[in-house]
Amino acid sequence: MWVPAGGKGKSKGKGKGKGKGKSQLKKFKDEQKVWIGGIAEGTTWKELEEHMKAAGKTKWVEIIGKDKNTACCAYATSDEASNAIATLNGSVLGSGALEVDVWTKKEK
């Protein structure tokens, strides 16, 4: 597993390798990403990543939003992202039932 240089690994940061860097979400095609809602308070990105691995190889997991109850997960392929939506929507992580759906860009 990749560990960011200088990272302590105990952060409740936003995503894999987040640390002092920027979000890596823009590096992935929309078809490779899924939107995740219903995340229980206190859930870390590492816990979410482990849960999302059931659908395929996760490339990036980032908890987003002011309330930290939504996230984005990027997969290696669009097929894995589609599989995540089909198999993980409604799954339970901690005390929250996850809503897993297609990723759509926010209009500015």
DSSP file (Angstrom, degrees, kcal/mol; ACC not computed):
  #  RESIDUE AA STRUCTURE BP1 BP2  ACC     N-H-->O    O-->H-N    N-H-->O    O-->H-N    TCO  KAPPA ALPHA  PHI   PSI    X-CA   Y-CA   Z-CA
    1    1 A M              0   0    0      0, 0.0     2,-0.3     0, 0.0     0, 0.0   0.000 360.0 360.0 360.0 139.8    0.0    0.0    0.0
    2    2 A W        -     0   0    0      1,-0.0    15,-0.1    14,-0.0     0, 0.0  -0.550 360.0-166.6 -75.0 134.2    1.2    3.5   -0.9
    3    3 A V        -     0   0    0     -2,-0.3     3,-0.1    13,-0.1    13,-0.0  -0.991  25.7-114.0-123.4 130.2    2.0    5.7    2.1
    4    4 A P    >   -     0   0    0      0, 0.0     3,-1.9     0, 0.0     2,-0.1  -0.324  38.5-100.4 -64.3 142.3    2.5    9.5    1.6
    5    5 A A  T 3  S+     0   0    0      1,-0.3     3,-0.1    12,-0.1     0, 0.0  -0.403 107.4   9.7 -61.7 131.5    6.0   10.8    2.3
    6    6 A G  T 3  S+     0   0    0      1,-0.3    -1,-0.3    -2,-0.1     2,-0.2   0.402  96.8 135.6  80.4  -3.9    6.2   12.4    5.7
    7    7 A G    <   -     0   0    0     -3,-1.9    -1,-0.3     1,-0.1    -4,-0.0  -0.499  49.9-151.1 -79.2 148.0    2.7   11.1    6.6
    8    8 A K        -     0   0    0     -2,-0.2    -1,-0.1    -3,-0.1    -2,-0.0   0.609  27.9-135.2 -92.9 -14.3    2.1    9.6   10.1
    9    9 A G  S    S+     0   0    0      1,-0.1    -2,-0.1    -5,-0.1     8,-0.0   0.473  84.4  90.2  78.7   0.5   -0.7    7.4    8.9
   10   10 A K        +     0   0    0      2,-0.0    -1,-0.1     0, 0.0     2,-0.0   0.306  57.3 121.6-110.8   7.5   -3.0    8.2   11.8
   11   11 A S        -     0   0    0      1,-0.1    -4,-0.0    33,-0.0     8,-0.0  -0.328  60.1-145.1 -71.0 149.9   -4.8   11.1   10.3
   12   12 A K        +     0   0    0     32,-0.1    -1,-0.1    33,-0.1    30,-0.1  -0.165  53.4 152.7 -99.5  35.8   -8.5   11.3    9.8
   13   13 A G        -     0   0    0      2,-0.1    32,-0.5     1,-0.1    50,-0.2   0.176  59.0 -94.2 -60.7-178.4   -7.7   13.2    6.6
   14   14 A K  S    S-     0   0    0      5,-0.2    49,-3.5     1,-0.1     2,-0.3   0.800  87.8 -15.5 -76.2 -31.8   -9.9   13.3    3.5
   15   15 A G  B >  S-A   62   0A   0     47,-0.3     3,-3.0    45,-0.0     4,-0.3  -0.980  87.7 -48.4-165.2 173.6   -8.4   10.6    1.4
   16   16 A K  T 3  S-     0   0    0     45,-1.4   -13,-0.1    -2,-0.3    -2,-0.0  -0.302 126.5  -2.6 -53.5 119.4   -5.6    8.1    0.6
   17   17 A G  T 3  S+     0   0    0    -15,-0.1     4,-0.4    -2,-0.1    -1,-0.3   0.625  92.4 138.2  74.1  12.1   -2.4   10.1    0.6
   18   18 A K    X   +     0   0    0     -3,-3.0     3,-1.9     1,-0.1    -2,-0.1   0.964  23.4 122.0 -57.6 -60.4   -4.3   13.4    1.4
   19   19 A G  T 3  S-     0   0    0     -4,-0.3    -5,-0.2     1,-0.3    -1,-0.1  -0.015  96.1 -23.5  39.2-122.0   -1.9   14.7    4.0
   20   20 A K  T 3  S+     0   0    0     -3,-0.1    -1,-0.3     2,-0.1    -2,-0.1   0.440 120.8  92.3 -96.9  -3.1   -0.7   18.1    2.8
   21   21 A G  S <  S-     0   0    0     -3,-1.9     2,-0.2    -4,-0.4     3,-0.1  -0.038  77.8 -96.4 -83.4-172.7   -1.4   17.4   -0.9
   22   22 A K        -     0   0    0      1,-0.1    -1,-0.1     2,-0.0    -2,-0.1  -0.595  48.2 -76.8-102.9 165.4   -4.4   18.1   -3.0
   23   23 A S        -     0   0    0     -2,-0.2     3,-0.2     1,-0.1    -1,-0.1  -0.293  30.7-156.2 -58.6 142.6   -7.3   15.9   -4.0
   24   24 A Q    >   +     0   0    0      1,-0.1     3,-1.9     2,-0.1     4,-0.3   0.341  65.7 105.0-101.4   3.8   -6.5   13.4   -6.7
   25   25 A L  G >  S+     0   0    0      1,-0.3     3,-1.7     2,-0.2    -1,-0.1   0.817  70.4  63.3 -57.9 -34.2  -10.1   13.0   -7.9
   26   26 A K  G 3  S+     0   0    0      1,-0.3    -1,-0.3    -3,-0.2    -2,-0.1   0.686  90.5  68.9 -66.2 -16.9   -9.5   15.0  -11.1
   27   27 A K  G <  S+     0   0    0     -3,-1.9     2,-0.3     2,-0.1    -1,-0.3   0.636  92.8  71.6 -75.6 -13.4   -7.0   12.4  -12.3
   28   28 A F  S <  S-     0   0    0     -3,-1.7     2,-0.1    -4,-0.3    48,-0.1  -0.789  86.6-112.3-109.5 147.6   -9.8    9.9  -12.8
   29   29 A K    >   -     0   0    0     -2,-0.3     3,-1.8     1,-0.1     4,-0.4  -0.414  30.6-116.4 -69.1 149.8  -12.5    9.7  -15.4
   30   30 A D  G >  S+     0   0    0      1,-0.3     3,-1.4     2,-0.2    73,-0.4   0.837 115.2  62.7 -56.4 -33.4  -16.0   10.2  -14.1
   31   31 A E  G 3  S+     0   0    0      1,-0.3    -1,-0.3    71,-0.1    50,-0.2   0.700 100.2  53.9 -66.1 -19.2  -16.9    6.7  -15.1
   32   32 A Q  G <  S+     0   0    0     -3,-1.8    43,-3.1    49,-0.1     2,-0.3   0.525 100.2  78.6 -90.1  -7.4  -14.3    5.4  -12.7
   33   33 A K  E <   -B   74   0A   0     -3,-1.4    70,-0.9    -4,-0.4     2,-0.4  -0.746  56.6-165.0-109.1 149.8  -15.8    7.3   -9.7
   34   34 A V  E     -BC  73 102A   0     39,-2.1    39,-2.0    -2,-0.3     2,-0.4  -0.974  18.9-130.2-127.8 147.4  -18.8    6.6   -7.5
   35   35 A W  E     -BC  72 101A   0     66,-2.6    66,-2.6    -2,-0.4     2,-0.4  -0.772  22.7-161.4 -92.2 139.6  -20.5    9.0   -5.1
   36   36 A I  E     +BC  71 100A   0     35,-2.7    35,-2.6    -2,-0.4     2,-0.3  -0.988  12.3 173.7-127.9 126.2  -21.1    7.7   -1.6
   37   37 A G  E     +BC  70  99A   0     62,-2.8    62,-2.7    -2,-0.4    33,-0.2  -0.775  52.6  51.4-122.0 169.4  -23.6    9.1    0.9
   38   38 A G        +     0   0    0     31,-0.7     2,-0.3    -2,-0.3    32,-0.2   0.732  63.9 167.9  78.9  23.6  -24.8    8.1    4.4
   39   39 A I        -     0   0    0     30,-2.0    -1,-0.2    -3,-0.2     3,-0.1  -0.558  36.6-118.5 -74.4 129.4  -21.4    7.8    5.9
   40   40 A A    >   -     0   0    0     53,-0.4     3,-1.9    -2,-0.3    56,-0.1  -0.347  36.7 -91.6 -67.4 145.7  -21.6    7.5    9.7
   41   41 A E  T 3  S+     0   0    0      1,-0.3    54,-0.1    54,-0.1    -1,-0.1  -0.301 112.0  24.3 -56.9 136.6  -20.0   10.2   11.8
   42   42 A G  T 3  S+     0   0    0      1,-0.3    -1,-0.3    26,-0.1     2,-0.2   0.348  83.0 142.0  88.8  -5.9  -16.4    9.3   12.7
   43   43 A T    <   -     0   0    0     -3,-1.9    -1,-0.3    25,-0.2     2,-0.2  -0.509  42.0-142.5 -68.9 132.3  -15.8    6.9    9.8
   44   44 A T     >  -     0   0    0     -2,-0.2     4,-2.1    -3,-0.1     5,-0.2  -0.543  20.0-115.6 -92.7 162.2  -12.3    7.3    8.4
   45   45 A W  H  > S+     0   0    0    -32,-0.5     4,-2.9     1,-0.2     5,-0.2   0.842 116.6  57.7 -64.8 -31.5  -11.3    7.1    4.8
   46   46 A K  H  > S+     0   0    0      2,-0.2     4,-2.2     1,-0.2    -1,-0.2   0.909 106.9  47.0 -65.5 -41.1   -9.3    3.9    5.5
   47   47 A E  H  > S+     0   0    0      2,-0.2     4,-1.9     1,-0.2    -2,-0.2   0.913 114.5  47.5 -64.5 -42.6  -12.4    2.2    6.9
   48   48 A L  H  X S+     0   0    0     -4,-2.1     4,-2.6     2,-0.2    -2,-0.2   0.905 109.7  53.4 -64.8 -41.9  -14.4    3.3    3.9
   49   49 A E  H  X S+     0   0    0     -4,-2.9     4,-1.5     1,-0.2    -2,-0.2   0.925 107.7  50.3 -59.1 -46.1  -11.6    2.2    1.5
   50   50 A E  H  < S+     0   0    0     -4,-2.2     4,-0.3     1,-0.2    -1,-0.2   0.904 112.4  47.8 -59.4 -41.8  -11.6   -1.3    3.0
   51   51 A H  H >< S+     0   0    0     -4,-1.9     3,-1.2     1,-0.2    -1,-0.2   0.911 111.3  49.8 -64.8 -43.2  -15.4   -1.5    2.6
   52   52 A M  H >< S+     0   0    0     -4,-2.6     3,-1.8     1,-0.3     4,-0.4   0.702  92.2  77.0 -72.7 -20.3  -15.3   -0.3   -1.0
   53   53 A K  G >< S+     0   0    0     -4,-1.5     3,-0.7     1,-0.3    -1,-0.3   0.687  75.1  79.6 -63.0 -17.6  -12.6   -2.8   -2.0
   54   54 A A  G <  S+     0   0    0     -3,-1.2    -1,-0.3    -4,-0.3    -2,-0.1   0.752  96.8  44.5 -61.3 -22.4  -15.3   -5.5   -2.0
   55   55 A A  G <  S-     0   0    0     -3,-1.8     2,-0.3     1,-0.3    -1,-0.2   0.605 128.0 -59.9 -98.2 -14.2  -16.3   -4.2   -5.5
   56   56 A G  S <  S-     0   0    0     -3,-0.7     2,-0.7    -4,-0.4    -1,-0.3  -0.959  78.6 -31.4 158.1-175.7  -12.8   -3.8   -7.0
   57   57 A K        -     0   0    0     -2,-0.3    19,-1.6    -3,-0.1     2,-0.3  -0.603  56.7-145.2 -76.7 111.1   -9.4   -2.2   -6.7
   58   58 A T  E     - D   0  75A   0     -2,-0.7    17,-0.3    17,-0.2     3,-0.1  -0.571  19.3-178.6 -76.5 138.0   -9.8    1.3   -5.2
   59   59 A K  E    S+     0   0A   0     15,-3.6     2,-0.3     1,-0.4    16,-0.2   0.681  70.5   3.6-105.8 -27.9   -7.4    3.9   -6.5
   60   60 A W  E     - D   0  74A   0     14,-1.4    14,-3.1   -11,-0.0     2,-0.4  -0.945  55.9-170.8-160.3 136.8   -8.5    6.9   -4.4
   61   61 A V  E     + D   0  73A   0     -2,-0.3   -45,-1.4    12,-0.2     2,-0.4  -0.999  13.1 174.9-131.2 128.9  -11.0    7.4   -1.5
   62   62 A E  E     -AD  15  72A   0     10,-2.6    10,-2.3    -2,-0.4     2,-0.5  -0.976  25.2-142.6-140.8 124.4  -11.8   10.8   -0.3
   63   63 A I  E     + D   0  71A   0    -49,-3.5     8,-0.3    -2,-0.4     2,-0.2  -0.737  34.9 178.4 -82.9 128.3  -14.4   11.9    2.3
   64   64 A I  E     + D   0  70A   0      6,-2.4     6,-1.1    -2,-0.5     5,-0.2  -0.724  24.7  61.9-126.9 171.7  -15.9   15.2    1.2
   65   65 A G  S >  S-     0   0    0     -2,-0.2     3,-0.8     3,-0.2     5,-0.1   0.133  82.3 -85.0  91.6 154.2  -18.5   17.7    2.2
   66   66 A K  T 3  S+     0   0    0      1,-0.2    -1,-0.1     2,-0.1     0, 0.0   0.868 127.7  43.8 -61.5 -39.5  -18.9   20.0    5.3
   67   67 A D  T 3  S-     0   0    0     -3,-0.1    -1,-0.2   -26,-0.0    -2,-0.1   0.470 102.9-129.1 -89.0  -1.9  -20.5   17.3    7.4
   68   68 A K  S <  S+     0   0    0     -3,-0.8   -25,-0.2    -4,-0.1    -3,-0.2   0.792  76.9 116.1  59.3  30.8  -18.1   14.5    6.3
   69   69 A N        +     0   0    0     -5,-0.2   -30,-2.0   -28,-0.1   -31,-0.7   0.288  62.6  61.0-112.4  10.2  -21.0   12.3    5.5
   70   70 A T  E     +BD  37  64A   0     -6,-1.1    -6,-2.4   -33,-0.2     2,-0.3  -0.922  60.2 172.4-129.7 160.2  -20.3   12.0    1.7
   71   71 A A  E     -BD  36  63A   0    -35,-2.6   -35,-2.7    -2,-0.3     2,-0.4  -0.948  24.5-131.8-154.6 171.2  -17.4   10.6   -0.2
   72   72 A C  E     -BD  35  62A   0    -10,-2.3   -10,-2.6    -2,-0.3     2,-0.4  -0.995  15.5-166.7-131.0 140.0  -16.0    9.7   -3.6
   73   73 A C  E     -BD  34  61A   0    -39,-2.0   -39,-2.1    -2,-0.4     2,-0.4  -0.996   6.4-156.2-127.1 128.6  -14.2    6.5   -4.5
   74   74 A A  E     -BD  33  60A   0    -14,-3.1   -15,-3.6    -2,-0.4   -14,-1.4  -0.883  11.0-160.4-105.4 135.6  -12.3    6.1   -7.7
   75   75 A Y  E     - D   0  58A   0    -43,-3.1   -17,-0.2    -2,-0.4     6,-0.0  -0.668  30.8-112.5-109.1 165.6  -11.7    2.6   -9.1
   76   76 A A  S    S+     0   0    0    -19,-1.6     2,-0.3    -2,-0.2   -18,-0.1   0.833 100.0  21.6 -65.3 -33.3   -9.2    1.3  -11.6
   77   77 A T  S  > S-     0   0    0    -20,-0.2     4,-1.5   -45,-0.1    -2,-0.1  -0.915  73.7-120.8-135.2 161.2  -11.9    0.6  -14.2
   78   78 A S  H  > S+     0   0    0     -2,-0.3     4,-2.5     1,-0.2     5,-0.2   0.814 113.5  60.6 -68.1 -30.5  -15.4    1.8  -15.0
   79   79 A D  H  > S+     0   0    0      2,-0.2     4,-2.3     1,-0.2    -1,-0.2   0.896 103.9  49.0 -63.0 -40.0  -16.6   -1.8  -14.6
   80   80 A E  H  > S+     0   0    0      2,-0.2     4,-2.2     1,-0.2    -1,-0.2   0.885 110.1  51.4 -66.8 -38.1  -15.5   -1.8  -11.0
   81   81 A A  H  X S+     0   0    0     -4,-1.5     4,-1.9     2,-0.2    -2,-0.2   0.923 111.0  47.7 -63.8 -43.9  -17.3    1.4  -10.4
   82   82 A S  H  X S+     0   0    0     -4,-2.5     4,-2.2     1,-0.2    -2,-0.2   0.890 110.7  52.1 -63.0 -39.7  -20.5    0.0  -11.9
   83   83 A N  H  X S+     0   0    0     -4,-2.3     4,-2.7     1,-0.2     5,-0.3   0.883 106.2  54.5 -63.1 -39.3  -20.0   -3.1   -9.8
   84   84 A A  H  X S+     0   0    0     -4,-2.2     4,-2.6     2,-0.2     5,-0.5   0.912 109.1  47.5 -61.3 -43.1  -19.7   -0.9   -6.6
   85   85 A I  H  X S+     0   0    0     -4,-1.9     4,-0.9     1,-0.2    -2,-0.2   0.930 115.9  44.9 -63.4 -45.1  -23.0    0.8   -7.4
   86   86 A A  H  < S+     0   0    0     -4,-2.2    -2,-0.2     1,-0.2    -1,-0.2   0.859 126.2  27.7 -68.4 -37.1  -24.7   -2.5   -8.0
   87   87 A T  H  < S+     0   0    0     -4,-2.7    -3,-0.2    -5,-0.2    -2,-0.2   0.753 123.5  41.5-101.7 -25.8  -23.3   -4.4   -5.0
   88   88 A L  H >< S+     0   0    0     -4,-2.6     3,-2.3    -5,-0.3     2,-0.3   0.584  77.7 112.1-103.9 -10.6  -22.5   -1.8   -2.3
   89   89 A N  T 3< S+     0   0    0     -4,-0.9    10,-0.2    -5,-0.5     3,-0.1  -0.492  92.7  14.0 -63.6 124.3  -25.6    0.5   -2.5
   90   90 A G  T 3  S+     0   0    0      8,-3.0    -1,-0.3     1,-0.3     9,-0.1   0.353  95.0 139.1  90.2  -5.1  -27.5   -0.1    0.8
   91   91 A S    <   -     0   0    0     -3,-2.3     7,-3.2     7,-0.2     2,-0.5  -0.323  52.4-118.4 -70.2 158.0  -24.5   -1.9    2.4
   92   92 A V  E     +E   97   0B   0      5,-0.2     2,-0.4    -3,-0.1     5,-0.2  -0.850  29.3 177.7-106.1 131.5  -23.8   -1.1    6.1
   93   93 A L  E >   -E   96   0B   0      3,-2.8     3,-2.0    -2,-0.5   -53,-0.4  -0.975  68.5 -42.5-129.6 116.2  -20.6    0.4    7.3
   94   94 A G  T 3  S-     0   0    0     -2,-0.4   -55,-0.0     1,-0.3    -2,-0.0  -0.490 123.8 -25.1  63.7-126.2  -20.5    1.2   11.0
   95   95 A S  T 3  S+     0   0    0     -2,-0.3     2,-0.4   -54,-0.1    -1,-0.3   0.254 122.1  89.1-101.6  11.9  -23.8    2.7   12.0
   96   96 A G  E <   -E   93   0B   0     -3,-2.0    -3,-2.8   -56,-0.1     2,-0.6  -0.902  66.7-140.9-117.0 140.0  -24.6    4.0    8.5
   97   97 A A  E     -E   92   0B   0     -2,-0.4    -5,-0.2    -5,-0.2     2,-0.2  -0.859  34.4-132.0 -90.8 121.2  -26.3    2.5    5.5
   98   98 A L        -     0   0    0     -7,-3.2    -8,-3.0    -2,-0.6     2,-0.6  -0.478  11.0-151.9 -80.7 141.8  -24.3    3.7    2.4
   99   99 A E  E     -C   37   0A   0    -62,-2.7   -62,-2.8   -10,-0.2     2,-0.5  -0.965  17.6-172.0-107.6 116.7  -25.9    5.2   -0.7
  100  100 A V  E     +C   36   0A   0     -2,-0.6     2,-0.3   -64,-0.2   -64,-0.2  -0.950  18.1 150.3-115.3 124.2  -23.6    4.4   -3.6
  101  101 A D  E     -C   35   0A   0    -66,-2.6   -66,-2.6    -2,-0.5   -15,-0.0  -0.848  48.2 -63.7-145.3 174.6  -24.4    6.1   -6.9
  102  102 A V  E     -C   34   0A   0     -2,-0.3     2,-0.5   -68,-0.2   -68,-0.2  -0.299  52.3-114.7 -63.9 149.2  -22.9    7.4  -10.1
  103  103 A W        -     0   0    0    -70,-0.9     2,-0.4   -73,-0.4   -70,-0.1  -0.741  35.8-176.4 -86.0 129.0  -20.5   10.3   -9.9
  104  104 A T        -     0   0    0     -2,-0.5     2,-0.1   -70,-0.0   -70,-0.0  -0.984  27.3-112.4-127.6 141.6  -21.8   13.5  -11.5
  105  105 A K        -     0   0    0     -2,-0.4     2,-0.4     1,-0.1   -75,-0.0  -0.425  30.5-118.1 -70.2 142.9  -20.0   16.8  -11.8
  106  106 A K        -     0   0    0     -2,-0.1     2,-0.3     1,-0.0    -1,-0.1  -0.660  27.0-126.1 -77.7 132.3  -21.2   19.8   -9.9
  107  107 A E              0   0    0     -2,-0.4    -1,-0.0     1,-0.1     0, 0.0  -0.638 360.0 360.0 -79.4 137.3  -22.3   22.6  -12.1
  108  108 A K              0   0    0     -2,-0.3    -1,-0.1     0, 0.0    -2,-0.0   0.417 360.0 360.0 -97.6 360.0  -20.7   25.9  -11.3
